[in-house]
Amino acid sequence: MLIERTDNDKIVITLPLSVDSFGLQRLIDYAKYLDATAKSKAKQADVDKLADEVNATWWAKNRKRFIR
């Protein structure tokens, strides 16, 4: 494995082909999340509340598909 910083503010990671692709995809998703939320001023409590509201709304609309 090789990790290097480039002159244009990037990090290049070189991995062998033997690395598990599922685990690597999870790592990439997490890196994208960190990048997307780096400048966020949202508090975790606010994020949790929004997630709960979204989940409750989804469940109310889809409950009949799962419970008969």
N, C-alpha and C positions, 0 to 999 in steps of 0.2 A: 504494500500500500504506500502511496506517495501523496503527500499533501503539500501544495505550494500556493503561495500568494502571487498574483500577477500584478503587473504595473497599473492595470486599469481597475483596481479595487475588486478583484474577484479571487475566489479560492478554487483551485482545481484539485480534485481528488481522483486519483487513478487507482482502480481496484482490479484484482484478478477476476477472471471469468468464474471462478469457483465460488464467488460470493453469492449467497442465497438471494434471488431476485425479489422474493416477497419481503424479506427483511430490509433490503435495499430500498424498495418502493416506500416502505413505512418511514424510513429515514429521510427520503426525499420529500415525502408529504410533510413531515415535521419541519424540515428546513423551509419549505414553502410557507407553512404556518408562521414560523418565526419571522420571516421576511414580511409577510402580509400584516402582521400585528406589531411590528417593531415600533411604529409611531402612534399606536393606539393609546388613548387615555382612558379607555373603558376599564372599569373595575371588575374584578372577577365576579363579585356578587351581582352586578348588573348583567353580565354575560349569562350567568347561571339562571337568573330570573327570566331573561329572554328565551333561553333554551327550554325552560319549563313551560313557558307560554306556547311556544311553537309545538312542543311535544303534545301538550294538552289539546291544542286545536287539531293537530293531525289525528290524534286518537279519537276525538269526538267525531270527525268526519269518516274515519275508517274502521271504527269499532265493529260495525256489522259484518265486515269482511272476515273478521277473526272469531267473533263470538256469535253463535247461532242459537 
